[in-house]
Amino acid sequence: MEQPTNNAEHATTGGGPAPDPDGTAPDTDRRPPEPGDLADRLEAHRTELTGYCYRMLGSAFEAEDAVQETMVRAWRGHHRFEGRASLRSWLYRIATNVCLDLLKGSSRRARPMDLASPASLDTPVGTGLPETTWIGPVPDERVLARAGDPADTALARESVRLAFVSALQRLAPRQRVVLILREVLSWSASEVAELLDSSVASVNSALQRARATLAATGDDPAGPPARPLDAAQQDLLKRYVDAFERFDMAALTAVLHEDCTLSMPPYALWLRGRADVVGWMLGPGCGCRGSHLVQLSANGTPAFAQYRADGTAWALQVVELADGRITALNSFLDTERLFPLFGLPLRYPG
């Protein structure tokens, strides 16, 4: 039988004590996988594992590589699965080890606002930094279930937002594991201790330190979960698209928050304040005039594929909303890699 590959039909997510996708509780799903159904049983966990690895690593590409390595290790070692834990817990143990190996000796990924103060309009753009510098966007369908408990789905959406994933990268790798499993996926302290071959006391201590670190950054994992867009937010996005495509700076100013930020990885330069954002559009960003936006979703938030007037792919925008305005425009410029990841053509199809 072939090695498992990505299959969106089996995508699921959930917390530690939630049922497995086949309907059995984790503590009863202990039967050793048979070769005939192994691929399907592994694939049923791909989406939730990708979400877990993305939170750990901050890169959709590294997360997918980590999950594929997890599947390969599980495929090769399934004969050693003896049912002492659920298949799902066993896969999380493998994925955790893969992520911890990848994080050894690597520098943490960040967003432009994590690295420097906001720039001014006359600041040179500078030279782009390597891809490994940045927190990258991820398509929602790669990391979020298409159906499930609304409360769990809202928490999952919140926990893949760019700011939260960036905050996670400030944690030591094992603290990151503990916080994600405990606060995001709702595993018990004893389940996490078993996965890490540690003690409950050690897990609780790591969680306390992780919470303190995130509290210092203002990113509270226990904060309000992200809710679906309401009618007012959907109208705000329509107004944004209309203003951007018509390059109407007065209309664009009306939808931007006073403290709106604009960032453009792979460049470290970023701007704060709608006056500077609009000034950028009228100056260095004037090539955006005549652009077309195609709506999609990324990191639990609205996003757009931006094509320039000549039809070339220019940016993948991840948009953040609050208080009835747009608070952040995160424009990722590595379209050669990102557009295929999102299933987008590199030429405007309209």
Beta strands, then each sheet from edge to edge (+ up, - down):
strand 1: 256-263
strand 2: 270-272
strand 3: 292-298
strand 4: 301-307
strand 5: 313-322
strand 6: 325-332
sheet 1: 2+ 1- 6- 5+ 4- 3+
end
